[in-house]
Amino acid sequence: LAKTTQPISMDSYEGQEVNITCSHNNIATNDYITWYQQFPSQGPRFIIQGYKTKVTNEVASLFIPADRKSSTLSLPRVSLSDTAVYYCLVGPNSGYALNFGKGTSLLVTP
Amino acid sequence: DGGITQSPKYLFRKEGQNVTLSCEQNLNHDAMYWYRQDPGQGLRLIYYSQIVNDFQKGDIAEGYSVSREKKESFPLTVTSAQKNPTAFYLCASRTPGQRYYGYTFGSGTRLTVV
């Protein structure tokens, strides 16, 4: 399975755009890139998923370059409630378990 | 509403006791997973099951056991052999083979040794 590397922590002010980059140099052809958000004492929840180029939904955008060796989660105009841990997962469409790692702890302040 | 139910929300275990954490899903998902989370840490895989009556060890299976007799249920037993079981336990399910590959997580069980 592809190994991922993302920053341990990030800080931002309310209203700013936040970009969290994940490196996955050994991503396989059939791997997808998925991001999750976790609040304290809760299970992670799905944010966005992509295979290549750009994906956008009501919560975030996901940018994936042509070589797919990295990806960037973009959160527009963050609020205090976006303070959470964000996980980047890379893996195939199968039942095999994915490694959540330690994620990126985002702190949003006024 | 479909989802995953974990119970109990809080559990206290005495030294030397076995305890079982419940995980039930009504999403008709084939694969189910157990993760452990320690403070400030990510999720570590304990066990997973891709189909009924089959399961595989994850990275930290020692001291834990599971069963998968029904598609909907994947209970986790924390045995007395697990020397440091105090943690937050998360159950998840997933459906391979569909466009949406995301995990659905339960709300977790916080286990404390007293």
Interface residues (C-beta under 8 A of the other chain):
Chain A: Y32 T34 Y36 S41 Q42 G43 P44 R45 F46 Q49 Y87 N93 S94 G95 Y96 A97 L98 N99 F100 G101 K102 G103
Chain B: D30 A31 Y33 Y35 Q41 G42 L43 L45 Y48 Q50 I51 G58 F88 L90 A92 R94 P96 G97 Q98 Y100 Y101 G102 Y103 T104 F105 G106 S107 G108 R110
